[in-house]
Amino acid sequence: MLRRSSFLFGAAFSCLTLLLVTDAWAVSKVKILHTFQGGKDGARPWATLLLDDKTGTLYGTTEDGGNQSCQNSFDTGCGIVFSLTPSGTGWKYRVLYRFQGGDDGGDPRAPLVTRPDGYFYSTTTGGGGSGCNGYGCGTAFRIKPGTWTEEVLLGFSSYQKGWYPQGKIAFDRKGNLYGLTVSAGTDADGVAFELTPNVAGKWKETILYDNAGLPYAGVIIDHLGNVYGTTDANGMYHEGSVFELSHGKRGWQYTDIYSFQDPCGTFCGGTQPGDLTADENGNFFGFAALAGLAGCGNGYGCGTVFEMTENEGTWQENTLYQFRDSADGWGPGYGAPTFDRAGNLYGATQAGGKHGFGTVFKLSPVKGGWKKTTLYSFPGGAGGAEPIGGLVVGRQGNIFGTTYIGGVQHCKGQGCGIVFEITP
């Protein structure tokens, strides 16, 4: 099931299409590192994993499971932080922290981020107080490795301050934290926010931009301190955009630097772009789950992989690949693209493939475009289904990720998700 939005908003720029020339299937070795059991074990991993290159340990979160004080539609529990550490006998799984709900926060969807202070930082979509229909508007938190104790940096205190942060956060050079909320604000379209620490250890929230266009993804920051992200509803065609928040003498200025177009010809609910990643040249790469060729049911696009390049202040979008139909892969997930050392780009689709439960794919730069290779097609059931988050690539070229459902038949029969490793 693709998770999508059906809201609108609006602004646009130039577009150049660079389509791939060939497609291929590859035979890859796949290993399931952990199958979530629900309950205290955790359930429903949403966010991209964090890989420690030195130890090979994987860190992540699940939005369900853990403590039994939260109740939602799939599984009891407010979510967890977990680790998977390689050992001589396989992988050792450990629950590091169980969210308690209420002021503590619950249901994390954003990836964990590290800083030089050694803490893990992220957000939860709920908790942090009693606002936003009594469930809480969400939190920003950090966890101290070793003791694995949690500190809530800020509970979003009201609907006006933002509700439901679920995308990746980012820090500037001064240690200020930036992010987006999906909803709330003046027009219920989300906000872009900054959290600034002070000498007393408290964090102050500043709204940088209201009416943020239903941003289901997070932000990245360039070397000048400008903030970039995607929306599901802003842009000239009301179908999503890539935006820039630049900091000038008069404060923060919001600009849609690219507008996605409706693949249906009529309104069909947004193109659903995800997190961005940047290369060493300052180019941005991303996925748009419902953009591109309208061949995946009800007129929706099957998804695209795109690049944003800047030349003397003008941004241009290059479409690197358009998924053709459901068999090719449908709906690349919310996580950002990731690269290996050879410059190959990796991602996952939430659905489609040989079995209809999602794929892992690679785009390799070739003369005249990009070559797409499908590395794996999820079988559903115990083998996992619906990889929503992004992928990470290890030093040896192995690919790690999660599926939102599948695995053992807990979590109302859908499975609670898995962690997997692919050796191309």
ZIQUI-V655188 format. One record per backbone hydrogen bond with DSSP energy under -1.0 kcal/mol. CO is the residue of the C=O (numbers start at 0). NH is the residue of the N-H. If there is no record, write none. Layout:
# ZIQUI-V655188
((CO	NH) (CO	NH))
This chain:
# ZIQUI-V655188
((10	235) (13	316) (15	318) (21	371) (23	373) (28	422) (30	420) (33	418) (37	40) (38	41) (38	65) (41	37) (42	63) (43	62) (49	58) (51	55) (56	51) (57	83) (58	49) (59	81) (61	79) (63	42) (64	78) (69	76) (77	106) (78	98) (79	61) (80	95) (80	96) (81	59) (82	93) (83	57) (84	91) (86	89) (89	86) (91	84) (93	82) (96	80) (100	103) (101	104) (101	127) (104	100) (105	125) (106	124) (112	120) (114	117) (118	114) (119	142) (120	112) (121	140) (123	138) (125	105) (126	137) (130	135) (131	134) (134	126) (136	163) (137	155) (138	123) (139	152) (139	153) (140	121) (141	150) (142	119) (143	147) (144	146) (148	143) (150	141) (153	139) (158	161) (158	184) (162	182) (163	181) (167	218) (169	177) (171	174) (175	171) (176	194) (177	169) (178	192) (182	162) (183	189) (188	213) (189	211) (190	180) (191	207) (191	208) (192	178) (193	205) (194	176) (195	203) (197	200) (201	197) (203	195) (205	193) (208	191) (212	231) (212	232) (219	227) (221	224) (225	221) (226	244) (227	219) (228	242) (230	240) (233	239) (234	237) (238	270) (239	259) (240	230) (241	256) (241	257) (242	228) (243	254) (244	226) (245	252) (247	250) (250	247) (252	245) (254	243) (257	241) (270	289) (271	288) (276	284) (278	281) (282	278) (283	307) (284	276) (285	305) (286	273) (287	290) (287	303) (289	300) (290	302) (292	294) (292	301) (296	299) (299	295) (301	330) (302	322) (303	287) (304	319) (304	320) (305	285) (306	317) (307	283) (308	315) (310	313) (313	310) (315	308) (316	15) (317	306) (318	17) (320	304) (325	352) (329	350) (330	349) (333	274) (337	345) (339	342) (343	339) (344	362) (345	337) (346	360) (347	332) (348	358) (350	329) (351	357) (355	351) (356	385) (357	377) (358	348) (359	374) (359	375) (360	346) (361	372) (362	344) (363	370) (365	368) (368	365) (370	363) (371	23) (372	361) (373	25) (375	359) (379	382) (380	383) (380	406) (383	379) (384	404) (385	387) (385	403) (387	333) (387	334) (391	399) (393	396) (397	393) (398	421) (399	391) (400	419) (404	384) (405	416) (407	409) (409	414) (410	413) (413	405) (415	43) (416	35) (417	402) (418	32) (418	33) (419	400) (420	30) (421	398) (422	28))
